[in-house]
Amino acid sequence: MRFYLRLICFSFALLYGLQIPAFVQIYSVIVDARLTEAEQNLAGFQQTADLHFDGDMLEMIEYYQTHADKLIEQTGENIRQIHQSVMRLKQQQQHLSQSEVKAAWYVLTQYNSPIWQQAQSKYNYQIQFSPVVISWGISIALLSLVAIDLIYALLLIMFALVKPKRIATQ
């Protein structure tokens, strides 16, 4: 029975591991698309900053936000939000351009973000086999089996140490 449980765990872990590269790819595509859109939204404001503030976007944002006119002040806040969005997305893009393991770990830690949710809704759970996908699947499956075996061994050791002592009867 234990063999079959291990085999089932291995199978589920293998299927999970096979999904990781494709999900990271979709997440990365969404980040790239959002970054392109945010940079396009910021481009006109960057031209204004280049003309009047020597290219310093932050100085222009501060000028707008401290202006007496509420409309210009609100425009400054909108520009600041777009600018921060571009900076955040560039930072995410840097995380995703690292090694495959670091990129996968980064995506895993972003499970609560809107980009994760969008990637999950767009993901179709089809496995496209390649050497990278196969290595991910086997690695996750083997690591899961090792973890399960270690937990099982620790539980056996714990219960072996806690055995009640028998009192000798005379």
C-alpha positions as CSV (number, residue, x, y, z in Angstrom):
1,M,0.0,0.0,0.0
2,R,2.8,2.4,0.9
3,F,4.3,1.8,-2.6
4,Y,1.1,2.9,-4.3
5,L,0.8,6.0,-2.1
6,R,4.3,6.9,-3.1
7,L,3.5,6.3,-6.7
8,I,0.4,8.5,-6.6
9,C,2.3,11.3,-4.8
10,F,5.1,11.0,-7.4
11,S,2.5,11.2,-10.3
12,F,0.8,14.3,-8.8
13,A,4.2,16.0,-8.2
14,L,5.3,15.1,-11.7
15,L,2.2,16.7,-13.2
16,Y,2.6,19.8,-11.0
17,G,6.2,20.1,-11.9
18,L,5.5,19.8,-15.7
19,Q,3.2,22.9,-15.4
20,I,5.8,25.3,-13.8
21,P,7.7,26.4,-16.9
22,A,4.6,27.2,-18.9
23,F,3.0,29.1,-16.0
24,V,6.2,31.2,-15.4
25,Q,6.2,31.9,-19.2
26,I,2.6,33.2,-19.1
27,Y,3.3,35.3,-16.0
28,S,6.4,36.8,-17.8
29,V,4.3,37.6,-20.9
30,I,1.7,39.4,-18.8
31,V,4.4,41.4,-17.0
32,D,6.0,42.3,-20.4
33,A,2.6,43.4,-21.8
34,R,1.8,45.5,-18.8
35,L,5.2,47.1,-18.8
36,T,4.9,48.0,-22.5
37,E,1.5,49.5,-21.9
38,A,2.7,51.5,-18.8
39,E,5.7,52.8,-20.7
40,Q,3.5,53.9,-23.6
41,N,1.3,55.7,-21.1
42,L,4.3,57.4,-19.5
43,A,6.1,58.3,-22.8
44,G,4.3,61.6,-23.4
45,F,5.0,62.7,-19.8
46,Q,8.6,61.7,-20.2
47,Q,8.8,64.0,-23.3
48,T,7.5,66.9,-21.2
49,A,10.0,66.1,-18.4
50,D,12.8,66.0,-21.1
51,L,11.8,69.5,-22.3
52,H,11.1,71.3,-19.1
53,F,12.8,69.3,-16.3
54,D,16.0,68.0,-17.9
55,G,14.4,64.5,-18.2
56,D,13.8,64.3,-14.4
57,M,10.4,62.7,-14.1
58,L,10.4,62.8,-10.3
59,E,11.0,66.6,-10.4
60,M,8.1,67.0,-12.8
61,I,5.8,64.9,-10.7
62,E,6.7,67.0,-7.6
63,Y,6.1,70.2,-9.5
64,Y,2.6,68.9,-10.6
65,Q,1.8,67.7,-7.1
66,T,2.7,71.0,-5.4
67,H,0.8,73.1,-8.0
68,A,-2.0,75.3,-6.7
69,D,-4.5,74.1,-9.3
70,K,-6.2,70.9,-8.1
71,L,-6.5,69.5,-11.7
72,I,-2.8,69.7,-12.2
73,E,-2.1,68.3,-8.8
74,Q,-4.3,65.3,-9.6
75,T,-2.6,64.9,-12.9
76,G,0.7,64.8,-11.0
77,E,-0.7,61.9,-8.8
78,N,-1.7,60.0,-11.9
79,I,1.7,60.4,-13.5
80,R,3.3,59.3,-10.2
81,Q,1.2,56.1,-10.2
82,I,2.1,55.3,-13.8
83,H,5.8,56.0,-13.1
84,Q,5.6,53.7,-10.0
85,S,3.9,51.0,-12.1
86,V,6.7,51.1,-14.7
87,M,9.3,50.8,-11.9
88,R,7.5,47.9,-10.3
89,L,7.1,46.1,-13.6
90,K,10.7,46.6,-14.5
91,Q,11.7,45.1,-11.1
92,Q,9.5,42.1,-11.8
93,Q,11.0,41.7,-15.2
94,Q,14.5,41.6,-13.6
95,H,13.3,38.9,-11.3
96,L,11.9,36.9,-14.2
97,S,15.1,37.2,-16.2
98,Q,17.2,35.4,-13.5
99,S,17.7,31.7,-13.5
100,E,14.7,29.4,-14.1
101,V,14.6,28.3,-10.4
102,K,14.8,31.9,-9.1
103,A,12.1,33.0,-11.6
104,A,9.9,30.1,-10.6
105,W,10.4,30.9,-6.9
106,Y,9.6,34.6,-7.6
107,V,6.4,33.7,-9.4
108,L,5.4,31.3,-6.6
109,T,5.8,34.1,-4.0
110,Q,3.5,36.4,-6.0
111,Y,0.4,34.2,-5.6
112,N,-1.7,37.0,-4.3
113,S,-1.0,39.6,-7.0
114,P,-3.3,40.6,-9.8
115,I,-0.8,39.4,-12.4
116,W,-0.8,35.9,-10.8
117,Q,-4.6,35.8,-10.9
118,Q,-4.6,36.9,-14.5
119,A,-1.9,34.3,-15.4
120,Q,-4.0,31.6,-13.7
121,S,-7.1,32.6,-15.5
122,K,-5.2,32.5,-18.9
123,Y,-3.4,29.3,-18.2
124,N,-4.8,26.2,-20.1
125,Y,-3.0,23.3,-18.3
126,Q,-1.7,21.8,-21.5
127,I,1.7,20.1,-21.1
128,Q,4.1,21.0,-23.9
129,F,7.0,18.6,-23.6
130,S,10.6,19.9,-23.9
131,P,13.8,19.0,-22.0
132,V,13.2,21.9,-19.6
133,V,9.6,20.9,-18.8
134,I,10.6,17.2,-18.3
135,S,13.5,18.1,-16.0
136,W,11.1,20.4,-14.0
137,G,8.6,17.6,-13.7
138,I,11.1,14.9,-12.6
139,S,12.9,17.3,-10.2
140,I,9.7,18.3,-8.4
141,A,8.5,14.7,-8.3
142,L,11.7,13.4,-6.8
143,L,12.0,16.3,-4.3
144,S,8.4,15.6,-3.2
145,L,9.2,11.9,-2.7
146,V,12.3,12.7,-0.7
147,A,10.3,15.1,1.4
148,I,7.5,12.6,2.0
149,D,9.9,9.8,2.9
150,L,11.7,12.2,5.3
151,I,8.5,13.1,7.0
152,Y,7.5,9.5,7.2
153,A,10.8,8.5,8.7
154,L,10.6,11.3,11.2
155,L,7.1,10.2,12.2
156,L,8.3,6.7,12.7
157,I,11.2,7.9,14.9
158,M,8.9,10.1,16.9
159,F,6.4,7.3,17.6
160,A,9.2,4.9,18.3
161,L,10.6,7.2,21.0
162,V,7.2,7.8,22.6
163,K,6.3,4.1,23.0
164,P,4.7,3.5,26.5
165,K,6.9,1.5,28.8
166,R,5.4,-1.7,29.9
167,I,5.3,-2.4,33.6
168,A,6.4,-5.9,34.5
169,T,3.7,-7.8,36.4
170,Q,4.6,-10.3,39.0
